[in-house]
Amino acid sequence: MEQTTITLYTRKSCPLCDKAKDTLLELNRDWDFTLQEIDIESSDDLTEQYGLMIPVVYIDGVEAGFGVINKFDIRNRLHEKKANLNS
């Protein structure tokens, strides 16, 4: 089974981004996934795309949330993904 990747688009001095990262790290204790953090300020294109939305979370390339990241929503997405893989 392929490892799930959660991508967190973030930037420095972003309290919502810090909360989102903490939430994802907490979920990572119970769910097996790789967390990839990308600073949108590393690219003009990323800054233009996500500047007003951050933090933005993708699960295996599919947007799963932005702004205030809800732990239960992300957990439900991970649960659905796992159920689909096992069916």
Jmol script that loads the backbone (N, CA, C; Angstrom):
load data "model"
ATOM      1  N   MET A   1       0.846  -1.177   0.000  1.00  0.00           N
ATOM      2  CA  MET A   1       0.000   0.000   0.000  1.00  0.00           C
ATOM      3  C   MET A   1       0.893   1.242   0.000  1.00  0.00           C
ATOM      4  N   GLU A   2       0.547   2.197  -0.834  1.00  0.00           N
ATOM      5  CA  GLU A   2       1.349   3.413  -0.966  1.00  0.00           C
ATOM      6  C   GLU A   2       1.123   4.343   0.228  1.00  0.00           C
ATOM      7  N   GLN A   3       2.193   4.971   0.658  1.00  0.00           N
ATOM      8  CA  GLN A   3       2.153   5.907   1.786  1.00  0.00           C
ATOM      9  C   GLN A   3       1.330   7.143   1.429  1.00  0.00           C
ATOM     10  N   THR A   4       0.418   7.541   2.305  1.00  0.00           N
ATOM     11  CA  THR A   4      -0.356   8.762   2.135  1.00  0.00           C
ATOM     12  C   THR A   4       0.542   9.957   2.402  1.00  0.00           C
ATOM     13  N   THR A   5       0.409  10.984   1.583  1.00  0.00           N
ATOM     14  CA  THR A   5       1.159  12.224   1.778  1.00  0.00           C
ATOM     15  C   THR A   5       0.191  13.362   2.029  1.00  0.00           C
ATOM     16  N   ILE A   6       0.412  14.056   3.129  1.00  0.00           N
ATOM     17  CA  ILE A   6      -0.346  15.275   3.416  1.00  0.00           C
ATOM     18  C   ILE A   6       0.598  16.442   3.181  1.00  0.00           C
ATOM     19  N   THR A   7       0.167  17.358   2.339  1.00  0.00           N
ATOM     20  CA  THR A   7       0.955  18.544   2.019  1.00  0.00           C
ATOM     21  C   THR A   7       0.312  19.740   2.698  1.00  0.00           C
ATOM     22  N   LEU A   8       1.134  20.492   3.429  1.00  0.00           N
ATOM     23  CA  LEU A   8       0.686  21.692   4.126  1.00  0.00           C
ATOM     24  C   LEU A   8       1.369  22.893   3.502  1.00  0.00           C
ATOM     25  N   TYR A   9       0.581  23.739   2.852  1.00  0.00           N
ATOM     26  CA  TYR A   9       1.102  24.995   2.305  1.00  0.00           C
ATOM     27  C   TYR A   9       0.998  26.036   3.401  1.00  0.00           C
ATOM     28  N   THR A  10       2.103  26.687   3.681  1.00  0.00           N
ATOM     29  CA  THR A  10       2.218  27.565   4.838  1.00  0.00           C
ATOM     30  C   THR A  10       3.122  28.744   4.527  1.00  0.00           C
ATOM     31  N   ARG A  11       3.330  29.592   5.512  1.00  0.00           N
ATOM     32  CA  ARG A  11       4.333  30.654   5.424  1.00  0.00           C
ATOM     33  C   ARG A  11       4.738  31.030   6.842  1.00  0.00           C
ATOM     34  N   LYS A  12       5.866  31.731   6.935  1.00  0.00           N
ATOM     35  CA  LYS A  12       6.364  32.177   8.238  1.00  0.00           C
ATOM     36  C   LYS A  12       5.403  33.192   8.838  1.00  0.00           C
ATOM     37  N   SER A  13       5.416  33.296  10.154  1.00  0.00           N
ATOM     38  CA  SER A  13       4.585  34.258  10.893  1.00  0.00           C
ATOM     39  C   SER A  13       3.108  34.103  10.562  1.00  0.00           C
ATOM     40  N   CYS A  14       2.641  32.865  10.595  1.00  0.00           N
ATOM     41  CA  CYS A  14       1.242  32.556  10.297  1.00  0.00           C
ATOM     42  C   CYS A  14       0.693  31.685  11.433  1.00  0.00           C
ATOM     43  N   PRO A  15       0.008  32.294  12.394  1.00  0.00           N
ATOM     44  CA  PRO A  15      -0.512  31.516  13.528  1.00  0.00           C
ATOM     45  C   PRO A  15      -1.458  30.386  13.116  1.00  0.00           C
ATOM     46  N   LEU A  16      -2.297  30.612  12.104  1.00  0.00           N
ATOM     47  CA  LEU A  16      -3.178  29.532  11.643  1.00  0.00           C
ATOM     48  C   LEU A  16      -2.376  28.375  11.065  1.00  0.00           C
ATOM     49  N   CYS A  17      -1.264  28.702  10.406  1.00  0.00           N
ATOM     50  CA  CYS A  17      -0.389  27.654   9.851  1.00  0.00           C
ATOM     51  C   CYS A  17       0.227  26.827  10.976  1.00  0.00           C
ATOM     52  N   ASP A  18       0.659  27.504  12.035  1.00  0.00           N
ATOM     53  CA  ASP A  18       1.233  26.794  13.181  1.00  0.00           C
ATOM     54  C   ASP A  18       0.210  25.859  13.812  1.00  0.00           C
ATOM     55  N   LYS A  19      -1.031  26.328  13.949  1.00  0.00           N
ATOM     56  CA  LYS A  19      -2.096  25.478  14.500  1.00  0.00           C
ATOM     57  C   LYS A  19      -2.381  24.293  13.588  1.00  0.00           C
ATOM     58  N   ALA A  20      -2.400  24.538  12.288  1.00  0.00           N
ATOM     59  CA  ALA A  20      -2.649  23.457  11.330  1.00  0.00           C
ATOM     60  C   ALA A  20      -1.555  22.397  11.426  1.00  0.00           C
ATOM     61  N   LYS A  21      -0.308  22.844  11.514  1.00  0.00           N
ATOM     62  CA  LYS A  21       0.803  21.893  11.618  1.00  0.00           C
ATOM     63  C   LYS A  21       0.690  21.076  12.901  1.00  0.00           C
ATOM     64  N   ASP A  22       0.369  21.736  14.014  1.00  0.00           N
ATOM     65  CA  ASP A  22       0.189  21.015  15.276  1.00  0.00           C
ATOM     66  C   ASP A  22      -0.924  19.971  15.161  1.00  0.00           C
ATOM     67  N   THR A  23      -2.010  20.343  14.509  1.00  0.00           N
ATOM     68  CA  THR A  23      -3.131  19.423  14.305  1.00  0.00           C
ATOM     69  C   THR A  23      -2.694  18.209  13.488  1.00  0.00           C
ATOM     70  N   LEU A  24      -1.959  18.464  12.413  1.00  0.00           N
ATOM     71  CA  LEU A  24      -1.500  17.362  11.554  1.00  0.00           C
ATOM     72  C   LEU A  24      -0.505  16.466  12.276  1.00  0.00           C
ATOM     73  N   LEU A  25       0.383  17.057  13.057  1.00  0.00           N
ATOM     74  CA  LEU A  25       1.343  16.248  13.824  1.00  0.00           C
ATOM     75  C   LEU A  25       0.618  15.391  14.860  1.00  0.00           C
ATOM     76  N   GLU A  26      -0.432  15.937  15.449  1.00  0.00           N
ATOM     77  CA  GLU A  26      -1.239  15.166  16.397  1.00  0.00           C
ATOM     78  C   GLU A  26      -1.913  13.984  15.691  1.00  0.00           C
ATOM     79  N   LEU A  27      -2.481  14.233  14.522  1.00  0.00           N
ATOM     80  CA  LEU A  27      -3.114  13.158  13.751  1.00  0.00           C
ATOM     81  C   LEU A  27      -2.108  12.109  13.306  1.00  0.00           C
ATOM     82  N   ASN A  28      -0.881  12.537  13.072  1.00  0.00           N
ATOM     83  CA  ASN A  28       0.161  11.626  12.591  1.00  0.00           C
ATOM     84  C   ASN A  28       0.528  10.568  13.638  1.00  0.00           C
ATOM     85  N   ARG A  29       0.163  10.806  14.878  1.00  0.00           N
ATOM     86  CA  ARG A  29       0.399   9.793  15.917  1.00  0.00           C
ATOM     87  C   ARG A  29      -0.486   8.567  15.704  1.00  0.00           C
ATOM     88  N   ASP A  30      -1.688   8.797  15.156  1.00  0.00           N
ATOM     89  CA  ASP A  30      -2.652   7.709  14.970  1.00  0.00           C
ATOM     90  C   ASP A  30      -2.787   7.244  13.524  1.00  0.00           C
ATOM     91  N   TRP A  31      -2.371   8.087  12.586  1.00  0.00           N
ATOM     92  CA  TRP A  31      -2.508   7.781  11.165  1.00  0.00           C
ATOM     93  C   TRP A  31      -1.136   7.789  10.518  1.00  0.00           C
ATOM     94  N   ASP A  32      -0.908   6.824   9.653  1.00  0.00           N
ATOM     95  CA  ASP A  32       0.387   6.697   8.991  1.00  0.00           C
ATOM     96  C   ASP A  32       0.393   7.536   7.712  1.00  0.00           C
ATOM     97  N   PHE A  33       1.039   8.700   7.768  1.00  0.00           N
ATOM     98  CA  PHE A  33       1.189   9.544   6.586  1.00  0.00           C
ATOM     99  C   PHE A  33       2.483  10.333   6.670  1.00  0.00           C
ATOM    100  N   THR A  34       2.939  10.779   5.516  1.00  0.00           N
ATOM    101  CA  THR A  34       4.100  11.649   5.424  1.00  0.00           C
ATOM    102  C   THR A  34       3.599  13.075   5.350  1.00  0.00           C
ATOM    103  N   LEU A  35       4.154  13.945   6.184  1.00  0.00           N
ATOM    104  CA  LEU A  35       3.776  15.353   6.176  1.00  0.00           C
ATOM    105  C   LEU A  35       4.827  16.142   5.417  1.00  0.00           C
ATOM    106  N   GLN A  36       4.378  16.808   4.364  1.00  0.00           N
ATOM    107  CA  GLN A  36       5.256  17.642   3.541  1.00  0.00           C
ATOM    108  C   GLN A  36       4.818  19.088   3.752  1.00  0.00           C
ATOM    109  N   GLU A  37       5.736  19.920   4.217  1.00  0.00           N
ATOM    110  CA  GLU A  37       5.427  21.324   4.466  1.00  0.00           C
ATOM    111  C   GLU A  37       6.088  22.183   3.393  1.00  0.00           C
ATOM    112  N   ILE A  38       5.301  23.036   2.756  1.00  0.00           N
ATOM    113  CA  ILE A  38       5.821  23.889   1.684  1.00  0.00           C
ATOM    114  C   ILE A  38       5.541  25.347   2.031  1.00  0.00           C
ATOM    115  N   ASP A  39       6.611  26.141   2.080  1.00  0.00           N
ATOM    116  CA  ASP A  39       6.495  27.581   2.330  1.00  0.00           C
ATOM    117  C   ASP A  39       6.125  28.257   1.013  1.00  0.00           C
ATOM    118  N   ILE A  40       4.943  28.872   0.966  1.00  0.00           N
ATOM    119  CA  ILE A  40       4.479  29.468  -0.293  1.00  0.00           C
ATOM    120  C   ILE A  40       5.349  30.640  -0.726  1.00  0.00           C
ATOM    121  N   GLU A  41       6.106  31.209   0.208  1.00  0.00           N
ATOM    122  CA  GLU A  41       6.969  32.337  -0.139  1.00  0.00           C
ATOM    123  C   GLU A  41       8.209  31.905  -0.915  1.00  0.00           C
ATOM    124  N   SER A  42       8.359  30.585  -1.097  1.00  0.00           N
ATOM    125  CA  SER A  42       9.487  30.074  -1.882  1.00  0.00           C
ATOM    126  C   SER A  42       9.225  30.210  -3.380  1.00  0.00           C
ATOM    127  N   SER A  43       7.994  30.584  -3.743  1.00  0.00           N
ATOM    128  CA  SER A  43       7.627  30.665  -5.155  1.00  0.00           C
ATOM    129  C   SER A  43       6.559  31.741  -5.354  1.00  0.00           C
ATOM    130  N   ASP A  44       6.776  32.586  -6.343  1.00  0.00           N
ATOM    131  CA  ASP A  44       5.765  33.602  -6.663  1.00  0.00           C
ATOM    132  C   ASP A  44       4.446  32.945  -7.072  1.00  0.00           C
ATOM    133  N   ASP A  45       4.530  31.845  -7.804  1.00  0.00           N
ATOM    134  CA  ASP A  45       3.323  31.145  -8.240  1.00  0.00           C
ATOM    135  C   ASP A  45       2.524  30.616  -7.047  1.00  0.00           C
ATOM    136  N   LEU A  46       3.231  30.023  -6.076  1.00  0.00           N
ATOM    137  CA  LEU A  46       2.544  29.512  -4.886  1.00  0.00           C
ATOM    138  C   LEU A  46       1.941  30.647  -4.069  1.00  0.00           C
ATOM    139  N   THR A  47       2.678  31.748  -3.954  1.00  0.00           N
ATOM    140  CA  THR A  47       2.168  32.906  -3.210  1.00  0.00           C
ATOM    141  C   THR A  47       0.901  33.440  -3.871  1.00  0.00           C
ATOM    142  N   GLU A  48       0.904  33.498  -5.191  1.00  0.00           N
ATOM    143  CA  GLU A  48      -0.276  33.976  -5.916  1.00  0.00           C
ATOM    144  C   GLU A  48      -1.448  33.006  -5.753  1.00  0.00           C
ATOM    145  N   GLN A  49      -1.162  31.713  -5.802  1.00  0.00           N
ATOM    146  CA  GLN A  49      -2.213  30.708  -5.743  1.00  0.00           C
ATOM    147  C   GLN A  49      -2.821  30.578  -4.344  1.00  0.00           C
ATOM    148  N   TYR A  50      -1.977  30.609  -3.300  1.00  0.00           N
ATOM    149  CA  TYR A  50      -2.447  30.293  -1.952  1.00  0.00           C
ATOM    150  C   TYR A  50      -2.361  31.457  -0.957  1.00  0.00           C
ATOM    151  N   GLY A  51      -1.885  32.610  -1.389  1.00  0.00           N
ATOM    152  CA  GLY A  51      -1.616  33.717  -0.476  1.00  0.00           C
ATOM    153  C   GLY A  51      -2.727  34.071   0.483  1.00  0.00           C
ATOM    154  N   LEU A  52      -3.963  34.076   0.023  1.00  0.00           N
ATOM    155  CA  LEU A  52      -5.081  34.464   0.877  1.00  0.00           C
ATOM    156  C   LEU A  52      -5.768  33.270   1.534  1.00  0.00           C
ATOM    157  N   MET A  53      -5.334  32.062   1.203  1.00  0.00           N
ATOM    158  CA  MET A  53      -6.018  30.860   1.688  1.00  0.00           C
ATOM    159  C   MET A  53      -5.273  30.135   2.811  1.00  0.00           C
ATOM    160  N   ILE A  54      -4.005  30.402   2.983  1.00  0.00           N
ATOM    161  CA  ILE A  54      -3.197  29.568   3.867  1.00  0.00           C
ATOM    162  C   ILE A  54      -3.706  29.570   5.298  1.00  0.00           C
ATOM    163  N   PRO A  55      -3.476  28.474   5.989  1.00  0.00           N
ATOM    164  CA  PRO A  55      -2.863  27.239   5.517  1.00  0.00           C
ATOM    165  C   PRO A  55      -3.805  26.462   4.590  1.00  0.00           C
ATOM    166  N   VAL A  56      -3.201  25.701   3.695  1.00  0.00           N
ATOM    167  CA  VAL A  56      -3.951  24.837   2.793  1.00  0.00           C
ATOM    168  C   VAL A  56      -3.409  23.417   2.958  1.00  0.00           C
ATOM    169  N   VAL A  57      -4.321  22.458   3.075  1.00  0.00           N
ATOM    170  CA  VAL A  57      -3.939  21.060   3.266  1.00  0.00           C
ATOM    171  C   VAL A  57      -4.435  20.236   2.087  1.00  0.00           C
ATOM    172  N   TYR A  58      -3.530  19.436   1.539  1.00  0.00           N
ATOM    173  CA  TYR A  58      -3.865  18.472   0.490  1.00  0.00           C
ATOM    174  C   TYR A  58      -3.551  17.077   1.011  1.00  0.00           C
ATOM    175  N   ILE A  59      -4.414  16.128   0.685  1.00  0.00           N
ATOM    176  CA  ILE A  59      -4.156  14.719   0.983  1.00  0.00           C
ATOM    177  C   ILE A  59      -3.995  14.017  -0.349  1.00  0.00           C
ATOM    178  N   ASP A  60      -2.792  13.551  -0.606  1.00  0.00           N
ATOM    179  CA  ASP A  60      -2.463  12.890  -1.878  1.00  0.00           C
ATOM    180  C   ASP A  60      -2.932  13.701  -3.080  1.00  0.00           C
ATOM    181  N   GLY A  61      -2.662  15.003  -3.042  1.00  0.00           N
ATOM    182  CA  GLY A  61      -2.943  15.867  -4.176  1.00  0.00           C
ATOM    183  C   GLY A  61      -4.359  16.394  -4.270  1.00  0.00           C
ATOM    184  N   VAL A  62      -5.207  16.066  -3.301  1.00  0.00           N
ATOM    185  CA  VAL A  62      -6.592  16.527  -3.299  1.00  0.00           C
ATOM    186  C   VAL A  62      -6.781  17.501  -2.133  1.00  0.00           C
ATOM    187  N   GLU A  63      -7.297  18.698  -2.442  1.00  0.00           N
ATOM    188  CA  GLU A  63      -7.480  19.691  -1.383  1.00  0.00           C
ATOM    189  C   GLU A  63      -8.428  19.153  -0.317  1.00  0.00           C
ATOM    190  N   ALA A  64      -7.988  19.261   0.948  1.00  0.00           N
ATOM    191  CA  ALA A  64      -8.779  18.742   2.065  1.00  0.00           C
ATOM    192  C   ALA A  64      -9.210  19.843   3.022  1.00  0.00           C
ATOM    193  N   GLY A  65      -8.672  21.041   2.858  1.00  0.00           N
ATOM    194  CA  GLY A  65      -9.068  22.134   3.734  1.00  0.00           C
ATOM    195  C   GLY A  65      -8.145  23.319   3.589  1.00  0.00           C
ATOM    196  N   PHE A  66      -8.648  24.485   4.036  1.00  0.00           N
ATOM    197  CA  PHE A  66      -7.819  25.687   4.062  1.00  0.00           C
ATOM    198  C   PHE A  66      -8.349  26.619   5.140  1.00  0.00           C
ATOM    199  N   GLY A  67      -7.500  27.559   5.538  1.00  0.00           N
ATOM    200  CA  GLY A  67      -7.885  28.476   6.619  1.00  0.00           C
ATOM    201  C   GLY A  67      -7.797  27.762   7.950  1.00  0.00           C
ATOM    202  N   VAL A  68      -8.894  27.722   8.671  1.00  0.00           N
ATOM    203  CA  VAL A  68      -8.928  26.992   9.938  1.00  0.00           C
ATOM    204  C   VAL A  68      -9.062  25.502   9.617  1.00  0.00           C
ATOM    205  N   ILE A  69      -8.025  24.744   9.960  1.00  0.00           N
ATOM    206  CA  ILE A  69      -7.999  23.314   9.655  1.00  0.00           C
ATOM    207  C   ILE A  69      -8.633  22.537  10.801  1.00  0.00           C
ATOM    208  N   ASN A  70      -9.682  21.788  10.474  1.00  0.00           N
ATOM    209  CA  ASN A  70     -10.431  21.034  11.471  1.00  0.00           C
ATOM    210  C   ASN A  70      -9.892  19.603  11.551  1.00  0.00           C
ATOM    211  N   LYS A  71      -9.445  19.236  12.732  1.00  0.00           N
ATOM    212  CA  LYS A  71      -8.849  17.908  12.937  1.00  0.00           C
ATOM    213  C   LYS A  71      -9.823  16.794  12.557  1.00  0.00           C
ATOM    214  N   PHE A  72     -11.087  16.964  12.883  1.00  0.00           N
ATOM    215  CA  PHE A  72     -12.072  15.910  12.615  1.00  0.00           C
ATOM    216  C   PHE A  72     -12.337  15.765  11.121  1.00  0.00           C
ATOM    217  N   ASP A  73     -12.336  16.872  10.399  1.00  0.00           N
ATOM    218  CA  ASP A  73     -12.500  16.799   8.940  1.00  0.00           C
ATOM    219  C   ASP A  73     -11.339  16.043   8.295  1.00  0.00           C
ATOM    220  N   ILE A  74     -10.123  16.364   8.722  1.00  0.00           N
ATOM    221  CA  ILE A  74      -8.940  15.685   8.156  1.00  0.00           C
ATOM    222  C   ILE A  74      -8.966  14.205   8.537  1.00  0.00           C
ATOM    223  N   ARG A  75      -9.311  13.915   9.784  1.00  0.00           N
ATOM    224  CA  ARG A  75      -9.383  12.516  10.222  1.00  0.00           C
ATOM    225  C   ARG A  75     -10.423  11.758   9.395  1.00  0.00           C
ATOM    226  N   ASN A  76     -11.576  12.380   9.144  1.00  0.00           N
ATOM    227  CA  ASN A  76     -12.610  11.734   8.327  1.00  0.00           C
ATOM    228  C   ASN A  76     -12.111  11.482   6.906  1.00  0.00           C
ATOM    229  N   ARG A  77     -11.388  12.436   6.346  1.00  0.00           N
ATOM    230  CA  ARG A  77     -10.817  12.241   4.996  1.00  0.00           C
ATOM    231  C   ARG A  77      -9.844  11.071   4.983  1.00  0.00           C
ATOM    232  N   LEU A  78      -9.003  10.980   6.013  1.00  0.00           N
ATOM    233  CA  LEU A  78      -8.047   9.871   6.099  1.00  0.00           C
ATOM    234  C   LEU A  78      -8.786   8.542   6.258  1.00  0.00           C
ATOM    235  N   HIS A  79      -9.831   8.546   7.067  1.00  0.00           N
ATOM    236  CA  HIS A  79     -10.627   7.335   7.273  1.00  0.00           C
ATOM    237  C   HIS A  79     -11.288   6.897   5.961  1.00  0.00           C
ATOM    238  N   GLU A  80     -11.866   7.860   5.224  1.00  0.00           N
ATOM    239  CA  GLU A  80     -12.480   7.545   3.929  1.00  0.00           C
ATOM    240  C   GLU A  80     -11.457   6.984   2.946  1.00  0.00           C
ATOM    241  N   LYS A  81     -10.280   7.583   2.932  1.00  0.00           N
ATOM    242  CA  LYS A  81      -9.221   7.115   2.027  1.00  0.00           C
ATOM    243  C   LYS A  81      -8.839   5.681   2.374  1.00  0.00           C
ATOM    244  N   LYS A  82      -8.677   5.401   3.652  1.00  0.00           N
ATOM    245  CA  LYS A  82      -8.312   4.052   4.086  1.00  0.00           C
ATOM    246  C   LYS A  82      -9.423   3.057   3.732  1.00  0.00           C
ATOM    247  N   ALA A  83     -10.677   3.443   3.940  1.00  0.00           N
ATOM    248  CA  ALA A  83     -11.803   2.564   3.626  1.00  0.00           C
ATOM    249  C   ALA A  83     -11.865   2.278   2.125  1.00  0.00           C
ATOM    250  N   ASN A  84     -11.600   3.276   1.307  1.00  0.00           N
ATOM    251  CA  ASN A  84     -11.615   3.073  -0.144  1.00  0.00           C
ATOM    252  C   ASN A  84     -10.509   2.152  -0.593  1.00  0.00           C
ATOM    253  N   LEU A  85      -9.354   2.231   0.079  1.00  0.00           N
ATOM    254  CA  LEU A  85      -8.241   1.354  -0.271  1.00  0.00           C
ATOM    255  C   LEU A  85      -8.510  -0.084   0.114  1.00  0.00           C
ATOM    256  N   ASN A  86      -9.277  -0.278   1.191  1.00  0.00           N
ATOM    257  CA  ASN A  86      -9.557  -1.625   1.679  1.00  0.00           C
ATOM    258  C   ASN A  86     -10.782  -2.269   1.030  1.00  0.00           C
ATOM    259  N   SER A  87     -11.498  -1.511   0.209  1.00  0.00           N
ATOM    260  CA  SER A  87     -12.716  -2.089  -0.409  1.00  0.00           C
ATOM    261  C   SER A  87     -12.423  -2.687  -1.764  1.00  0.00           C
TER     262      SER A  87
END
end "model"
wireframe off; spacefill off
backbone 0.3
color backbone group
